[in-house]
Amino acid sequence: MTNLDQDWPEPIVRVQSLSESGCPVIPTRYIKPPTDRPTASAAASDAVNIPIIDVHGFCLDQDDALRDTILRQVSDACRNWGFFQITNHGIRAELLDDIRQGWHDFFQLPVEIKQGYANNPRTYEGYGSRLGVQRGAILDWSDYFFLHYLPPHLKDHNKWPAAPPCLRELIEEYGEEVVKLGGRLLKLLSLNLGLQEGYLRNAFGGEDVGACLRVNYYPKCPQPELTLGLSSHSDPGGLTLLLPDDQVAGLQVRNAHKWITVKPAPHAIIVNVGDQVQVLSNAIYRSVEHRVIVNSNKERVSLAFFYNPKSDIPIEPAKELITEDKPALYSPMTFDEYRLFIRMRGPQGKSQVESLKSPR
Ligand SMILES: O=C(O)CCC(=O)C(=O)O
């Protein structure tokens, strides 16, 4: 039986070293079944993109008309897409550029240095190359670095990269900004659901929310048509705030059975609803499957910041959203229990949140 109290079930191979070996074919462990390959899905029109919302620095108090427009746009995006990009969000453009560059530089360090941060399945903290511990699983074409930002007792600078210089400071500053942004977005979502503005944040544990960062590194791939940088999944947590690569597209979002390739707006942050918001909203908002494709001539870096509930409090549908017609769809579960699934099995579409629906 697999469990998380062990090391990885097979020796870890860094995808970056496979890429840099110059081999023209990828190992079979990375070859996806035909139905999961990027080329198997109907290509959506290039004109389609996820909604882009100018949140006007969230100046919600000053102007009622503007506030109503932003609320409506966010509401439509949550209901129709589960994914949207925000511009004018208040995070300095230089900070976004610097932190992306800092992480890019980290992945260019010699492998021996990065190995010093190698992670394990118990905490995921550090430098990793697989999600899930199932022996023989088909792997994704990416490496990553995972770290905790909140709660404060889990934050440990010694586990963050010491090089390049300033990366730790950049992570600190970026984390502070993104946590503020996550809090503001939860207010918008609460209001749009007809709840008190502080409802979702309180349900997430108030001052004790969790936050962690996964930086994804997708090396060049000699056979991108056979694999994925990250398999289809919905995010297990609350809200995800993603800083995409500004040079290379790769994120695809499932919408009406088609995969839409996201075209990032300059200095935008991509926001998506996670499974915990699906549970709290009693599926009025739904987390959405997404995946990442890779390519043969460009590497790609993205920063996924996960804004999560405190890990040991029960998360369940808001009482206000339960009616006779729509009883609670989910039983209470803590995020610690919930995230065991992805940590054991790796990315598996929306199978977890769908399987948890209470029998009716
Ligand atoms: O790299 C991306 O654009 C998306 C990353 C992602 O979905 C994740 O880290 O969960």
Ligand as a Chemical Component Dictionary entry (heavy atoms), coordinates in Angstrom:
data_LIG
# 
_chem_comp.id                   LIG 
_chem_comp.type                 NON-POLYMER 
_chem_comp.pdbx_formal_charge   0 
_chem_comp.three_letter_code    LIG 
# 
loop_
_chem_comp_atom.comp_id 
_chem_comp_atom.atom_id 
_chem_comp_atom.alt_atom_id 
_chem_comp_atom.type_symbol 
_chem_comp_atom.charge 
_chem_comp_atom.model_Cartn_x 
_chem_comp_atom.model_Cartn_y 
_chem_comp_atom.model_Cartn_z 
_chem_comp_atom.pdbx_ordinal 
LIG O1 O1 O 0 1.864  26.611 -15.196 1  
LIG C1 C1 C 0 0.717  26.985 -15.249 2  
LIG O2 O2 O 0 0.342  27.879 -16.026 3  
LIG C2 C2 C 0 -0.363 26.376 -14.362 4  
LIG C3 C3 C 0 0.175  25.718 -13.134 5  
LIG C4 C4 C 0 -0.860 24.992 -12.330 6  
LIG O3 O3 O 0 -1.951 24.702 -12.780 7  
LIG C5 C5 C 0 -0.536 24.566 -10.957 8  
LIG O4 O4 O 0 0.599  24.777 -10.504 9  
LIG O5 O5 O 0 -1.460 24.001 -10.302 10 
# 
loop_
_chem_comp_bond.comp_id 
_chem_comp_bond.atom_id_1 
_chem_comp_bond.atom_id_2 
_chem_comp_bond.value_order 
_chem_comp_bond.pdbx_ordinal 
LIG O1 C1 DOUB 1 
LIG C1 O2 SING 2 
LIG C1 C2 SING 3 
LIG C2 C3 SING 4 
LIG C3 C4 SING 5 
LIG C4 O3 DOUB 6 
LIG C4 C5 SING 7 
LIG C5 O4 DOUB 8 
LIG C5 O5 SING 9 
# 
